[in-house]
Amino acid sequence: MHEITLCQNAVEIMQQVGRKNNARRITAVWMEIGPLACVEPEAVQFCFALVCRETLAEGAILHLETPVATHWCDACQQMITLISPGVSLCPHCAGRQVRVIADNGMKIKRIEIE
Amino acid sequence: MCSICGCASGEQRIEGTSSGDHHFHPHSSDNRDRLPFASRRLVDIEMDVLAKNNYIAGHNREHFAAAGILALNLVSSPGSGKTTLLTRTLTQLASGVECAVIEGDQQTTRDADRIRATGVAAIQVNTGKGCHLDAQMVHDALHQLSPAKNSLLFIENVGNLVCPASFDLGERHKIAVLSVTEGEDKPLKYPDMFAASGLMILNKIDLLPYVSFDVDTCIAHARQVNPRIEVIALSATTGAGMDQWLAWLEQQRCA
Protein backbone atom coordinates (compact mmCIF):
# COMPACT_ATOMS: atom_id res chain seq x y z
CA MET A 1 0.00 0.00 0.00
CA HIS A 2 2.86 2.38 0.73
CA GLU A 3 4.37 1.82 -2.70
CA ILE A 4 2.40 4.75 -4.09
CA THR A 5 3.90 7.08 -1.44
CA LEU A 6 7.36 5.80 -2.29
CA CYS A 7 6.75 6.35 -6.00
CA GLN A 8 5.53 9.89 -5.36
CA ASN A 9 8.72 10.61 -3.39
CA ALA A 10 10.79 9.07 -6.16
CA VAL A 11 9.16 11.13 -8.91
CA GLU A 12 9.60 14.27 -6.81
CA ILE A 13 13.34 13.58 -6.52
CA MET A 14 13.59 12.69 -10.22
CA GLN A 15 11.88 15.93 -11.25
CA GLN A 16 14.15 18.02 -9.03
CA VAL A 17 17.25 16.47 -10.53
CA GLY A 18 15.75 16.67 -14.02
CA ARG A 19 15.00 20.39 -13.74
CA LYS A 20 18.45 21.06 -12.37
CA ASN A 21 19.84 19.42 -15.49
CA ASN A 22 17.49 21.28 -17.86
CA ALA A 23 15.69 18.12 -18.85
CA ARG A 24 12.69 18.39 -21.12
CA ARG A 25 11.76 14.83 -20.32
CA ILE A 26 12.86 12.00 -18.11
CA THR A 27 12.89 8.95 -20.33
CA ALA A 28 14.09 6.23 -17.96
CA VAL A 29 14.98 5.59 -14.36
CA TRP A 30 17.01 2.88 -12.61
CA MET A 31 15.94 2.01 -9.09
CA GLU A 32 17.12 -0.54 -6.57
CA ILE A 33 14.86 -2.10 -3.96
CA GLY A 34 16.76 -3.41 -0.95
CA PRO A 35 15.99 -6.99 0.12
CA LEU A 36 14.66 -5.77 3.49
CA ALA A 37 12.70 -2.85 2.12
CA CYS A 38 9.31 -4.60 2.32
CA VAL A 39 8.47 -3.03 -0.99
CA GLU A 40 6.72 -5.08 -3.64
CA PRO A 41 8.42 -4.59 -7.05
CA GLU A 42 5.23 -5.35 -8.99
CA ALA A 43 3.29 -2.78 -6.98
CA VAL A 44 6.05 -0.25 -7.66
CA GLN A 45 5.84 -0.91 -11.41
CA PHE A 46 2.09 -0.41 -11.26
CA CYS A 47 2.13 2.77 -9.13
CA PHE A 48 5.08 4.31 -10.92
CA ALA A 49 3.27 4.72 -14.24
CA LEU A 50 0.33 6.33 -12.43
CA VAL A 51 2.29 8.90 -10.45
CA CYS A 52 4.40 9.84 -13.51
CA ARG A 53 1.36 11.21 -15.32
CA GLU A 54 1.64 14.91 -16.15
CA THR A 55 5.18 15.11 -14.79
CA LEU A 56 8.57 15.33 -16.49
CA ALA A 57 8.72 11.57 -16.14
CA GLU A 58 5.52 10.76 -18.02
CA GLY A 59 6.09 7.57 -19.98
CA ALA A 60 9.50 6.93 -18.43
CA ILE A 61 10.74 3.35 -18.44
CA LEU A 62 11.35 1.94 -14.99
CA HIS A 63 14.28 -0.46 -14.57
CA LEU A 64 14.04 -2.19 -11.20
CA GLU A 65 16.97 -3.97 -9.61
CA THR A 66 16.19 -6.31 -6.71
CA PRO A 67 19.43 -7.64 -5.22
CA VAL A 68 19.20 -10.57 -2.79
CA ALA A 69 20.26 -10.32 0.85
CA THR A 70 23.64 -11.52 2.02
CA HIS A 71 24.25 -13.02 5.45
CA TRP A 72 26.95 -12.96 8.10
CA CYS A 73 27.50 -15.74 10.63
CA ASP A 74 28.64 -14.40 14.02
CA ALA A 75 30.08 -17.79 15.02
CA CYS A 76 32.06 -18.40 11.83
CA GLN A 77 32.87 -14.71 11.35
CA GLN A 78 32.27 -14.87 7.62
CA MET A 79 29.74 -14.20 4.92
CA ILE A 80 27.55 -17.21 4.23
CA THR A 81 24.95 -18.28 1.72
CA LEU A 82 21.77 -19.61 3.29
CA ILE A 83 20.49 -22.95 2.08
CA SER A 84 16.92 -21.72 2.27
CA PRO A 85 16.20 -17.98 2.15
CA GLY A 86 13.59 -18.02 4.95
CA VAL A 87 15.65 -19.99 7.49
CA SER A 88 18.48 -18.25 9.30
CA LEU A 89 20.74 -21.25 9.77
CA CYS A 90 24.47 -21.20 9.04
CA PRO A 91 25.36 -23.97 6.55
CA HIS A 92 28.84 -24.36 8.13
CA CYS A 93 28.21 -24.43 11.89
CA ALA A 94 24.40 -24.86 11.93
CA GLY A 95 24.35 -21.84 14.25
CA ARG A 96 21.48 -19.42 14.47
CA GLN A 97 23.60 -16.33 15.10
CA VAL A 98 23.10 -15.23 11.52
CA ARG A 99 22.74 -11.61 10.63
CA VAL A 100 21.17 -10.31 7.48
CA ILE A 101 23.35 -7.79 5.69
CA ALA A 102 20.98 -5.98 3.42
CA ASP A 103 19.69 -2.61 2.55
CA ASN A 104 16.20 -1.73 3.71
CA GLY A 105 15.91 1.23 1.38
CA MET A 106 14.66 1.96 -2.08
CA LYS A 107 17.22 3.88 -4.07
CA ILE A 108 17.12 5.89 -7.27
CA LYS A 109 20.41 5.10 -8.94
CA ARG A 110 20.22 7.16 -12.12
CA ILE A 111 17.87 8.73 -14.59
CA GLU A 112 18.01 9.22 -18.33
CA ILE A 113 16.99 12.67 -19.51
CA GLU A 114 16.46 14.44 -22.79
CA MET B 1 13.07 20.24 -46.65
CA CYS B 2 11.05 20.20 -43.49
CA SER B 3 12.04 23.08 -41.26
CA ILE B 4 11.11 21.28 -38.10
CA CYS B 5 12.95 18.01 -38.32
CA GLY B 6 15.12 18.43 -41.37
CA CYS B 7 13.66 15.46 -43.19
CA ALA B 8 13.43 15.50 -46.96
CA SER B 9 9.80 14.53 -47.32
CA GLY B 10 8.48 18.08 -47.49
CA GLU B 11 7.28 17.66 -51.02
CA GLN B 12 5.03 14.75 -50.33
CA ARG B 13 1.33 15.19 -50.98
CA ILE B 14 -1.47 12.86 -50.29
CA GLU B 15 -4.25 12.99 -52.75
CA GLY B 16 -7.57 13.98 -51.29
CA THR B 17 -6.22 15.60 -48.15
CA SER B 18 -6.64 19.32 -47.73
CA SER B 19 -3.72 19.78 -45.38
CA GLY B 20 -2.01 21.47 -48.28
CA ASP B 21 1.53 22.50 -48.09
CA HIS B 22 3.03 20.36 -45.35
CA HIS B 23 3.97 16.73 -45.40
CA PHE B 24 1.97 14.19 -43.52
CA HIS B 25 4.07 12.85 -40.70
CA PRO B 26 2.92 14.30 -37.42
CA HIS B 27 4.96 17.00 -35.74
CA SER B 28 3.41 17.48 -32.36
CA SER B 29 5.94 18.83 -29.88
CA ASP B 30 5.65 15.53 -28.05
CA ASN B 31 6.70 13.70 -31.17
CA ARG B 32 9.61 16.01 -31.74
CA ASP B 33 10.93 15.03 -28.33
CA ARG B 34 11.15 11.43 -29.40
CA LEU B 35 13.34 12.02 -32.39
CA PRO B 36 16.19 9.56 -32.46
CA PHE B 37 18.82 12.25 -32.37
CA ALA B 38 17.44 14.16 -29.39
CA SER B 39 20.33 14.13 -26.96
CA ARG B 40 19.85 11.79 -24.06
CA ARG B 41 22.02 11.80 -20.99
CA LEU B 42 22.30 9.70 -17.88
CA VAL B 43 22.37 11.48 -14.56
CA ASP B 44 23.57 9.53 -11.52
CA ILE B 45 21.51 10.21 -8.44
CA GLU B 46 22.19 7.42 -5.88
CA MET B 47 19.57 8.78 -3.53
CA ASP B 48 17.29 6.88 -1.22
CA VAL B 49 13.62 7.37 -1.99
CA LEU B 50 13.08 7.69 1.75
CA ALA B 51 15.88 10.27 2.05
CA LYS B 52 13.43 13.02 2.97
CA ASN B 53 11.71 10.85 5.58
CA ASN B 54 15.07 9.75 6.99
CA TYR B 55 16.26 13.35 7.16
CA ILE B 56 13.21 14.39 9.16
CA ALA B 57 13.57 11.27 11.33
CA GLY B 58 17.14 12.34 12.06
CA HIS B 59 15.87 15.76 13.05
CA ASN B 60 13.29 14.13 15.39
CA ARG B 61 16.02 11.95 16.88
CA GLU B 62 18.22 14.98 17.62
CA HIS B 63 15.26 16.68 19.25
CA PHE B 64 14.58 13.62 21.44
CA ALA B 65 18.24 13.35 22.42
CA ALA B 66 18.50 17.05 23.31
CA ALA B 67 15.39 16.90 25.49
CA GLY B 68 16.20 13.50 27.00
CA ILE B 69 12.98 12.04 25.63
CA LEU B 70 12.76 8.28 25.17
CA ALA B 71 10.64 7.70 22.07
CA LEU B 72 9.25 4.23 21.40
CA ASN B 73 7.32 3.16 18.33
CA LEU B 74 4.69 0.49 19.00
CA VAL B 75 3.89 -1.60 15.94
CA SER B 76 1.58 -4.57 15.51
CA SER B 77 -1.31 -5.93 13.53
CA PRO B 78 -4.75 -4.50 14.39
CA GLY B 79 -6.23 -5.85 17.61
CA SER B 80 -3.06 -7.04 19.32
CA GLY B 81 -3.83 -4.85 22.32
CA LYS B 82 -1.47 -1.89 21.86
CA THR B 83 -3.89 0.66 23.31
CA THR B 84 -4.82 -1.54 26.28
CA LEU B 85 -1.13 -2.11 26.95
CA LEU B 86 -0.53 1.62 26.76
CA THR B 87 -3.40 2.65 29.04
CA ARG B 88 -2.29 0.12 31.66
CA THR B 89 1.34 1.21 31.32
CA LEU B 90 0.45 4.88 31.63
CA THR B 91 -1.77 4.27 34.65
CA GLN B 92 1.07 2.48 36.41
CA LEU B 93 3.76 4.95 35.32
CA ALA B 94 2.00 8.28 35.43
CA SER B 95 2.80 9.11 39.04
CA GLY B 96 6.55 8.74 38.51
CA VAL B 97 7.31 9.62 34.91
CA GLU B 98 6.02 12.26 32.52
CA CYS B 99 4.45 10.56 29.51
CA ALA B 100 2.94 11.58 26.20
CA VAL B 101 1.41 9.63 23.35
CA ILE B 102 1.15 10.08 19.60
CA GLU B 103 -1.67 7.93 18.25
CA GLY B 104 -1.73 6.85 14.64
CA ASP B 105 -4.91 5.52 13.08
CA GLN B 106 -6.61 5.71 9.73
CA GLN B 107 -9.83 7.11 11.20
CA THR B 108 -11.43 8.19 14.53
CA THR B 109 -9.94 9.45 17.77
CA ARG B 110 -11.10 6.44 19.79
CA ASP B 111 -7.61 5.38 20.86
CA ALA B 112 -6.48 8.90 21.73
CA ASP B 113 -9.68 9.30 23.80
CA ARG B 114 -8.83 6.12 25.72
CA ILE B 115 -5.32 7.45 26.39
CA ARG B 116 -6.56 10.87 27.49
CA ALA B 117 -8.90 9.14 29.95
CA THR B 118 -5.76 8.13 31.88
CA GLY B 119 -4.82 11.80 32.22
CA VAL B 120 -1.88 11.57 29.83
CA ALA B 121 -1.56 14.03 26.95
CA ALA B 122 -2.23 12.39 23.60
CA ILE B 123 -2.49 13.61 20.07
CA GLN B 124 -4.17 11.77 17.25
CA VAL B 125 -2.75 11.57 13.77
CA ASN B 126 -5.28 10.28 11.26
CA THR B 127 -3.51 8.94 8.24
CA GLY B 128 -6.71 8.68 6.18
CA LYS B 129 -5.97 5.97 3.65
CA GLY B 130 -2.30 5.90 4.67
CA CYS B 131 -1.01 2.66 6.15
CA HIS B 132 1.78 4.01 8.37
CA LEU B 133 3.06 7.05 10.26
CA ASP B 134 5.95 8.90 8.67
CA ALA B 135 8.58 11.14 10.22
CA GLN B 136 6.86 14.35 9.09
CA MET B 137 3.60 13.36 10.83
CA VAL B 138 5.49 12.68 14.04
CA HIS B 139 7.36 15.96 13.69
CA ASP B 140 4.13 17.93 13.24
CA ALA B 141 2.44 16.09 16.12
CA LEU B 142 5.45 16.82 18.35
CA HIS B 143 5.06 20.53 17.79
CA GLN B 144 1.48 20.38 19.03
CA LEU B 145 2.17 17.99 21.88
CA SER B 146 5.48 19.45 23.12
CA PRO B 147 6.34 16.60 25.50
CA ALA B 148 8.25 17.52 28.67
CA LYS B 149 11.98 17.05 29.07
CA ASN B 150 13.10 13.60 30.22
CA SER B 151 9.68 12.19 29.43
CA LEU B 152 8.57 8.99 27.79
CA LEU B 153 6.94 9.33 24.38
CA PHE B 154 4.96 6.42 23.03
CA ILE B 155 4.12 6.43 19.36
CA GLU B 156 1.30 4.01 18.61
CA ASN B 157 1.60 3.23 14.93
CA VAL B 158 -1.21 2.23 12.58
CA GLY B 159 -2.15 -1.44 13.04
CA ASN B 160 -0.16 -2.97 10.19
CA LEU B 161 2.75 -5.39 10.29
CA VAL B 162 4.17 -4.38 6.92
CA CYS B 163 4.54 -0.71 5.97
CA PRO B 164 5.51 0.86 9.34
CA ALA B 165 8.72 -1.24 9.24
CA SER B 166 10.08 0.95 6.43
CA PHE B 167 9.57 4.33 8.01
CA ASP B 168 12.07 5.60 10.56
CA LEU B 169 10.32 8.06 12.87
CA GLY B 170 13.40 8.95 14.92
CA GLU B 171 12.42 6.51 17.70
CA ARG B 172 14.92 4.66 19.92
CA HIS B 173 13.19 1.30 19.32
CA LYS B 174 10.36 -0.24 17.44
CA ILE B 175 8.41 -2.55 19.74
CA ALA B 176 6.42 -5.30 18.03
CA VAL B 177 3.33 -6.29 19.99
CA LEU B 178 2.07 -9.75 19.13
CA SER B 179 -0.91 -11.35 20.87
CA VAL B 180 -1.14 -15.09 21.47
CA THR B 181 -4.40 -15.27 19.53
CA GLU B 182 -2.57 -14.45 16.31
CA GLY B 183 -0.43 -17.50 15.66
CA GLU B 184 3.17 -18.20 16.56
CA ASP B 185 4.40 -17.95 12.95
CA LYS B 186 3.73 -14.20 12.59
CA PRO B 187 7.45 -13.34 12.90
CA LEU B 188 8.18 -15.63 9.94
CA LYS B 189 5.27 -14.31 7.92
CA TYR B 190 6.13 -10.64 8.52
CA PRO B 191 9.90 -10.85 9.01
CA ASP B 192 10.70 -7.22 8.17
CA MET B 193 8.81 -5.90 11.15
CA PHE B 194 10.38 -8.30 13.62
CA ALA B 195 13.82 -7.69 12.12
CA ALA B 196 13.33 -3.97 12.66
CA SER B 197 12.13 -4.27 16.27
CA GLY B 198 14.31 -4.29 19.38
CA LEU B 199 11.64 -5.85 21.59
CA MET B 200 8.74 -8.21 21.02
CA ILE B 201 5.89 -8.11 23.52
CA LEU B 202 3.78 -11.27 23.63
CA ASN B 203 0.45 -9.95 24.83
CA LYS B 204 -2.73 -11.66 26.09
CA ILE B 205 -0.88 -14.52 27.82
CA ASP B 206 -3.95 -14.90 30.05
CA LEU B 207 -5.57 -16.54 26.98
CA LEU B 208 -2.86 -19.20 26.56
CA PRO B 209 -4.99 -22.00 28.10
CA TYR B 210 -7.63 -21.43 25.41
CA VAL B 211 -5.54 -21.17 22.25
CA SER B 212 -2.97 -23.38 20.58
CA PHE B 213 0.02 -21.07 20.80
CA ASP B 214 3.48 -22.22 21.80
CA VAL B 215 5.42 -19.35 23.36
CA ASP B 216 8.83 -20.98 22.89
CA THR B 217 8.17 -21.72 19.22
CA CYS B 218 7.09 -18.14 18.66
CA ILE B 219 10.24 -16.79 20.33
CA ALA B 220 12.36 -19.17 18.23
CA HIS B 221 10.66 -17.87 15.09
CA ALA B 222 11.29 -14.26 16.11
CA ARG B 223 14.97 -15.02 16.82
CA GLN B 224 15.26 -16.62 13.40
CA VAL B 225 14.63 -13.28 11.77
CA ASN B 226 16.30 -11.24 14.52
CA PRO B 227 18.70 -13.05 16.89
CA ARG B 228 18.96 -9.95 19.07
CA ILE B 229 15.28 -9.32 19.69
CA GLU B 230 14.29 -9.17 23.37
CA VAL B 231 11.02 -10.76 24.43
CA ILE B 232 8.59 -9.96 27.23
CA ALA B 233 5.41 -12.00 27.72
CA LEU B 234 2.58 -10.24 29.52
CA SER B 235 -1.12 -9.67 29.77
CA ALA B 236 -2.23 -6.06 29.62
CA THR B 237 -5.66 -7.17 30.86
CA THR B 238 -4.65 -9.07 34.03
CA GLY B 239 -1.34 -7.27 34.59
CA ALA B 240 0.76 -10.45 34.55
CA GLY B 241 4.29 -9.72 33.35
CA MET B 242 3.81 -5.95 33.51
CA ASP B 243 6.64 -5.60 36.04
CA GLN B 244 9.14 -6.92 33.54
CA TRP B 245 7.92 -4.44 30.91
CA LEU B 246 8.08 -1.49 33.32
CA ALA B 247 11.59 -2.57 34.33
CA TRP B 248 12.59 -2.66 30.65
CA LEU B 249 11.24 0.88 30.20
CA GLU B 250 13.16 2.09 33.25
CA GLN B 251 16.35 0.48 31.96
CA GLN B 252 15.88 2.19 28.57
CA ARG B 253 15.24 5.53 30.21
CA CYS B 254 18.52 5.29 32.05
CA ALA B 255 20.46 3.98 29.05
Interface residues (C-beta under 8 A of the other chain):
Chain A: M1 H2 T5 L6 N9 A10 I13 M14 V17 G18 N21 R24 R25 T27 M31 L36 A37 C38 V39 D74 G86 V87 S88 R96 Q97 V98 R99 V100 N104 G105 M106 K107 I108 K109 R110 I111 E112 I113 E114
Chain B: D33 A38 S39 R40 R41 L42 V43 D44 I45 E46 M47 D48 V49 L50 A51 K52 N53 G130 C131 H132 D134 V162 C163 A165 S166 F167 L188 P191 D192 M193 A195 A196 R223 Q224 V225 P227
